[in-house]
Amino acid sequence: MRVDLLRERLTAALETAMRNREADAIALTADRTKAMAVALAGMPDDIEVEIDALELSTRAAATVLGFHPEHVRRLIRTGRLRARRLGGDYRVKVDDIWPLLEARYREPGRRRLRARR
């Protein structure tokens, strides 16, 4: 999918969520949109990208999740977040961030994430 088309769809999804009266639904959509926007930042509008192949650096993932970069590395090392090693740091697929974002909006007592294998 082209980057400009993907950006338009993200904007439309956020506008649709804003019409919803559920605060959690709006916040989750905003968090997902933020993750995708950070992954697309700096890319030219006319290139094709695979949505399931979009990746974030450890620092960008930390920004999206609202964590410190070292906490994201700790999540990776303990197996709670999948990532691949690239040079001296990790790259996290945007799809692998969704469970962490969704955990914020679960009812209390059900927020715990299990290690991914």
C-alpha positions in Angstrom: 0.0 0.0 0.0 1.2 3.5 -0.8 2.3 5.6 2.2 0.0 8.5 1.3 -3.0 6.3 1.1 -2.2 4.6 4.4 -1.9 8.1 6.0 -5.3 9.0 4.7 -6.8 5.8 6.1 -5.2 6.4 9.5 -6.8 9.9 9.5 -10.2 8.5 8.6 -10.0 5.8 11.3 -9.2 8.4 13.9 -12.0 10.7 12.7 -14.4 7.8 12.9 -13.3 6.9 16.4 -13.8 10.5 17.6 -17.5 10.1 16.8 -17.7 7.2 19.2 -18.7 7.9 22.8 -16.5 5.3 24.4 -13.3 6.8 25.7 -11.4 3.6 25.7 -12.2 3.0 22.0 -11.1 6.5 21.1 -7.9 6.1 23.1 -7.0 2.7 21.7 -7.6 4.0 18.1 -5.4 7.0 18.9 -2.6 4.8 20.2 -2.8 2.5 17.2 -2.7 5.5 14.9 0.2 7.0 16.7 2.2 3.7 16.3 1.5 3.6 12.6 2.3 7.3 12.2 5.6 6.9 14.0 6.5 3.9 11.7 5.7 6.0 8.6 7.5 9.1 9.7 10.0 10.3 7.2 8.8 8.0 4.4 8.0 9.6 1.1 4.4 9.5 0.1 4.9 7.7 -3.2 6.5 4.4 -2.0 4.8 1.1 -1.4 5.0 -0.5 2.1 3.9 -3.7 3.6 1.8 -2.9 6.6 2.8 -6.1 8.5 6.5 -5.4 7.8 6.5 -1.9 9.4 9.1 -1.7 12.3 10.0 0.7 15.0 13.3 1.2 16.8 13.5 0.6 20.5 13.3 4.3 21.2 10.3 4.8 18.8 8.5 1.8 20.4 9.2 3.4 23.8 7.7 6.7 22.7 4.6 5.0 21.3 4.1 2.9 24.4 5.0 5.6 26.9 7.8 3.6 28.4 11.5 4.2 28.8 13.6 2.6 26.0 15.3 0.4 28.6 12.0 -0.9 29.7 11.2 -1.9 26.1 14.6 -3.7 25.9 13.7 -5.5 29.1 10.3 -6.6 27.6 12.2 -7.9 24.6 14.8 -9.8 26.7 12.1 -11.4 28.9 10.1 -12.5 25.9 7.1 -10.3 26.4 7.8 -8.4 23.2 9.1 -9.9 20.0 11.9 -8.1 18.2 14.8 -8.7 15.9 18.4 -7.6 16.6 19.8 -5.0 14.1 23.2 -3.8 14.9 23.4 -2.8 18.5 19.7 -2.4 19.1 16.3 -4.1 18.3 13.6 -3.5 15.8 10.0 -4.2 16.8 7.2 -4.8 14.4 4.2 -2.6 14.8 2.0 -5.6 14.9 3.8 -6.9 18.0 3.0 -3.7 19.9 -0.7 -4.1 19.6 -1.1 -6.5 22.6 0.8 -4.0 24.9 -1.5 -1.2 23.7 -4.6 -3.2 24.2 -3.6 -4.3 27.7 -4.0 -0.7 28.8 -7.7 -0.8 28.1 -8.5 -4.2 29.6 -10.4 -4.4 32.8 -8.3 -4.4 36.0 -6.8 -7.8 36.9 -6.6 -9.0 33.2 -3.7 -6.8 32.1 -0.9 -9.2 32.6 1.0 -10.2 29.4 2.4 -13.6 29.0 5.8 -14.3 27.5 5.5 -14.8 23.7 7.2 -17.9 22.3 
